[in-house]
């Protein structure tokens, strides 16, 4: 199965019943620390919810909701790049959110107004938790069951 506009609308719709029911579990992967968990849903689709922090730049983190290896939504906190399509907006260490469409895949982004800011120095677990849980709220993902936030431990150099 492939991601298309109808499937995206179904997954992000009111009847999907998205729930994160498991605690965070972080793993070190090359230059990131990542947690990726399955999302319970009414359609039994293989949804993954993740968050990753760049080890050399701990103020840069990404939260995402995926299906079939494609991002439905992705939040880049303090990310830097430009839209390849649409209005060609450019972000330099600014928070922005990617959406999916068949036409543009996940190349179009916008600046969300309801994501907590993350400073570029002295980042703590509450910053990560605030942005991750706000991202979940935007996708109507309920945090239930065994969900428990655990701060990532970034290795020191």
N, C-alpha and C positions, 0 to 999 in steps of 0.2 A: 504494500500500500504506500502511496505517496501523499505528502502534504499538499493540499490545495485550499482554495478559499473556503469551500464548503466545510471541509474538515476543521480548518482553523476556527470558523464561526461556531461549529458544534462544540469544540473543546473549550472555547472561551465564552460560551453561552451560559445562561442561567441554570440550565438543566444538567450541566456536566458534573456538578457536585464535587469539585476538586478539593482534596484534602491531603495535607502532609501529615502523616501519622507516625513518623519515625524520628528519632533524635538525629542531630547532626553527627556526621562522622567524617573527619578531615583526613586527607591523604596528601603527602608531598608528591608532586609530579613535576620533575625537572625544575622549572623556575616559578612554579605556582604551588599554593596550598589549596586543595579543592575538596568540596563536599558535594556529592551528587546522590539524590534520593529519588525513588519512585513516588509518583503522585497517584493516590487512589482517585478513581473517577467512575462515574455511573456507566461508562461505556467500556470499561476494562481495556482502555487503550494504553500502550506503553509510553506513558509520559514521564519525563525526567525533569527534575528541578535541581538546579545547581547554583553554586556560588564559588568563585575562585578569587584569590588574592595573589597579586604578583609579589614574589618574595623580595626582589630588589627595589620595588616601588609599592610599599604596603598601602599607600593611599589610593591605588588603582585596583578596583575590584569589579567583577562582573557577576551579575545574577542572570539566570536564563531559565526558560521553560522550553523543552524540546520534545519532539516526536519524530520518529523515524530518522534520527540524525540531523534534523533541521530545527533551527530556532523558530519558535512561534513568537516569542518575545525575548528581548535581551536588553538588560540595563547595564550600561558602561558608566561606572562612577569615576570621574576625573579622567576620562578617556580622551584620546586625541586622534582624530581623523575627520574626513569630510564625507558627506553624502555623495555617492557615485551617481545618483539619479535625483530627480525632483529638484528641490531648490538649491542643491549644492552647498548647504550650510556646512561650516567647518567648526569643529570643536577642538579647542586646545586646553587640555586638562579640565574639561567641563563634563558634567553629567548629561547623558542623553540616552534615549530608549529607542530600540529598533523594533519595528513591527513587521509582520509577514504579509506578503501578497504574492499571488502567482506571478504577476507581472514583474515585480521588483525583488522577489525573495525577501531577504532581510537587509537590503541595501539602503532603505529609507529610515531615517531616524528623526526624532524631535526632542526638544528639551522639556522634560516633565516638570511640573510645578510642585509636586507633592512628595518628592524624595528628599530625605534629610541630607544636608551637606556633610561631606567628609573632608576634614582638613588635610593638607599635604604634609603635615608634621604631627607627631604625637597622636597617631591613630590608635584607638583602643577598641576592644571588642564591642562596646556599645555602639560605636559608629557602624561597624559591619552589621550588627544585629538590626539596627534601625533601618538601614537601607534594604537589607534582605527581607525583613518583615513588611516593609512598605511595598516592595515589589510583589510579594505574595498577595498583599491586600489588593493591589491594582488588578491582579489576575483572578481575584475572587477565590484564592486558595486559602481554605481554612486551616489553621494550625491546631490540630486535634490529637487525641489519642496519646501516643508516646512521644510526640514532638517535644523536643527540648533543645534550646539553643546552647551550643558549646562554642566558646571562643576558639578561633584557630590559633595554633602555636606556630609562629614563623621561626624557622631556624635562624640562628645568628651567624654572621659571617666571620 
